[in-house]
Amino acid sequence: MKKIIVSLFAILLSISMFAQKLHLKGFELYGSASTGMFGYNYNPANGSQLNGPGLRVGIGGGFFPTPHWGFTTGVDFATYTAFSSIKAGTSYTYTTYDSDGLPYTEQIKVDSKIKEQDILYRIELPLMLHYRYYLPSGNALYVAGGIKVSLPLAGYYHVSGGSVTTTGKYENLNTTLSDLPWLGFTSTDLKGNHGMLSTQKSYNALFEIGYLKKLRKTTYLTFSAFGEYGLNDAQKTVGSTNLIYPSLQYIGIPCSNTVNFNRLMSFGVKAAWHVNISGEPLPKGKKKTYEQPQKSIEPPSNNQTKGGHQRMGR
């Protein structure tokens, strides 16, 4: 029985020492790429929205004071997309004035569904806390969580379909004007309309769970699933927010008052290549030593030995 216990203890000890040998700590650098659903999420009145695909690439670094716990940060470039629409039959009314200063009510009615695509380009700065659980093979499972600051680079919308009809009603004259293209009261195809989306800084909560695969002494790959959720409204509101102004000035669905809140959100898969730049730590109690080259001393020749004996004999 003692032999079995001693053998099991020896096996566990050897596995533990082997795994510990492959643990990494200190400073590291990484490059990463992610893909999945990267959505500019909002809910338009009288319409619908669907989050689209996106891509994120980044570089960064980290510090692990122990083999298990550490922090990482970096800089990412990411794209977010959305596909949205406004139902046919939706109407918008505005009170305005004609060239003679007479007030009238302009009504814009959606004849066929408005379809729009949005895309955002962002620079993002993540900060994450990591925990690694090492396996006997030296590979590891890990979880990470933190917060990210997402900064706007640019945003664009493009209308791929939809038409509207504009009419003008003069209350004082009790009359409605229509089919007068030279006055702007006509049917208009919105397809091809495009412009910029004005967004602002967003704070995102993020979570990641994955697998660490050792390649060499100080390089390894990680494969993970991630999720991010925006904590504040990413849309910047400037001035009036009507979707379609009088004279058919279209501003984009997420910029309009048909939307109350715009949120960045994403989930998908991520791959990263890491390199530890601190090297493997030495065991405790041992210091680096440097061997000094030693001069070799050649033994005296036979002639020198004989000569010495002759001198001593005289």
Helices and strands as residue ranges (DSSP letters): H 2-21, E 26-41, E 47-51, E 53-64, E 69-86, E 91-97, E 103-134, E 140-170, E 175-177, G 181-183, E 187-189, E 194-196, E 202-214, E 219-230, E 244-245, E 249-250, G 253-255, E 263-276, H 302-313
